[in-house]
């Protein structure tokens, strides 16, 4: 990945968040990274820590 998303980047709606998340997942899949599972994101005390679960949907 050539650029990292920063908090200075524009994101002002749930739709923009979903689009950004979708791009991260698609990029992972295209590069042989399995995004399924539980991922922790720690903010080093600046905000709330979160856990994200990625589950493959049935067709």
N, C-alpha and C positions, 0 to 999 in steps of 0.2 A: 504494500500500500504506500503510495507516494505522499499522501497528506493525511494528517490526523484531524478528526473533528475536534474543535475546541469550543469552549463555552462562549466564545465571541461569535461563532457562526450563527446564522439565523435559524431559529426554530421557535415558532410561535403557536403551533397548533398540534393536536394529536395526529392529524393527518401527515404533517411534516415529520413528526417523530416516527410514525409507522413507515413512511417512505425511507427514512434514514436506516431504520432497523432492517427493513427488507433488503436494502443495498448491502448492508454488512453480512446478512445471512447468505445472499446470492453470491457475494464475493468469496465467502468462506467455501461454499459448495463448489464454485468454479475452480478453487485452488486446492481441492482435495481435503478440506478441513470439515469434519463432521460437527456441525453446530449443535446437534442434539445433546441434551443433558441439562444439568443445573450449573449455572455460572454465577459466581459472586462478584460483585463490584464494590470495592471499598473506596471511600472518598478521602481516606486519611484524616478523618475528623472534621472535614469541612462541611459536610452535609450528611444526610442519611445514607447508610450502606444499604444495598439492595441485593436481592437474589433473583435471577432471571432463569426461567425454565423454558427450554425449547423442546417442543414435542412434535413429532411428525404426525400430520393429520391423515386420516384414512381417506381414500379416494371416494 
